[in-house]
Amino acid sequence: MLVLTRRSQQSIMIGKDVVVTILEVRGDQVRIGVSAPRDVDVHREEVWIELQKANTAAASPSAEALSALSKLLPPAAEPPPAQ
């Protein structure tokens, strides 16, 4: 982990197009601003973790859902006899 010391109104560059600026330091809280292109997702860590959990859950059907889905499928046809 890179550790940097910054004062209020100073910035950190991440790559060539993401700027993190320290806006205010008040006690043990630091307000930061992030300037990034629209195609770069910026989330608080706890929000990002919840998004990952929700995406995994949405992409992983339950056993009950798979069972219900299999009931909707027609029975497999038997292959024609070999000649």
C-alpha positions as CSV (number, residue, x, y, z in Angstrom):
1,M,0.0,0.0,0.0
2,L,1.3,3.4,-0.9
3,V,0.8,5.9,1.9
4,L,0.8,9.6,1.1
5,T,0.5,12.7,3.2
6,R,-1.7,15.5,1.8
7,R,-3.2,18.7,3.2
8,S,-6.6,20.2,2.4
9,Q,-7.0,21.2,-1.3
10,Q,-4.0,19.0,-2.3
11,S,-4.6,16.2,-4.8
12,I,-3.3,12.7,-5.8
13,M,-3.3,11.5,-9.4
14,I,-4.3,7.9,-10.2
15,G,-3.3,7.1,-13.7
16,K,-3.7,10.0,-16.1
17,D,-7.4,10.8,-15.6
18,V,-8.4,10.2,-12.0
19,V,-7.8,12.9,-9.4
20,V,-8.4,12.5,-5.7
21,T,-8.6,15.8,-3.9
22,I,-8.6,16.3,-0.1
23,L,-11.4,18.8,0.5
24,E,-11.5,19.0,4.2
25,V,-10.0,17.5,7.3
26,R,-12.1,17.8,10.5
27,G,-11.1,15.7,13.5
28,D,-10.9,12.1,12.4
29,Q,-12.9,12.6,9.3
30,V,-11.5,13.5,5.9
31,R,-13.7,14.6,3.0
32,I,-12.4,13.8,-0.4
33,G,-13.5,14.5,-3.9
34,V,-12.9,12.1,-6.8
35,S,-12.8,13.3,-10.4
36,A,-12.9,10.5,-12.9
37,P,-14.2,9.8,-16.4
38,R,-17.8,8.6,-16.5
39,D,-16.7,5.1,-17.6
40,V,-14.8,4.6,-14.3
41,D,-16.9,3.3,-11.4
42,V,-16.2,5.1,-8.1
43,H,-17.8,3.6,-5.0
44,R,-17.2,3.5,-1.2
45,E,-15.6,0.2,-0.4
46,E,-18.6,-1.1,1.6
47,V,-20.9,-0.2,-1.3
48,W,-18.7,-2.0,-3.8
49,I,-18.6,-5.1,-1.6
50,E,-22.4,-5.2,-1.4
51,L,-22.7,-4.7,-5.2
52,Q,-20.4,-7.7,-5.7
53,K,-22.4,-9.8,-3.4
54,A,-25.7,-8.8,-5.2
55,N,-24.2,-9.5,-8.6
56,T,-22.9,-12.9,-7.5
57,A,-26.3,-13.8,-6.0
58,A,-28.1,-12.7,-9.2
59,A,-25.8,-14.7,-11.3
60,S,-26.1,-17.8,-9.1
61,P,-29.6,-19.3,-9.2
62,S,-30.8,-21.2,-6.2
63,A,-31.3,-25.0,-6.3
64,E,-35.1,-24.3,-6.1
65,A,-34.9,-22.1,-9.2
66,L,-33.0,-24.7,-11.2
67,S,-35.5,-27.4,-10.2
68,A,-38.4,-25.2,-11.2
69,L,-36.7,-24.4,-14.5
70,S,-36.0,-28.1,-15.3
71,K,-39.8,-28.7,-14.9
72,L,-40.5,-26.3,-17.7
73,L,-38.2,-28.0,-20.2
74,P,-39.8,-30.7,-22.4
75,P,-38.5,-34.2,-21.9
76,A,-35.4,-35.1,-24.0
77,A,-36.2,-36.8,-27.3
78,E,-34.7,-40.2,-27.8
79,P,-32.2,-40.3,-30.7
80,P,-33.4,-42.2,-33.8
81,P,-32.3,-45.8,-34.1
82,A,-29.1,-46.5,-35.9
83,Q,-29.4,-48.0,-39.4
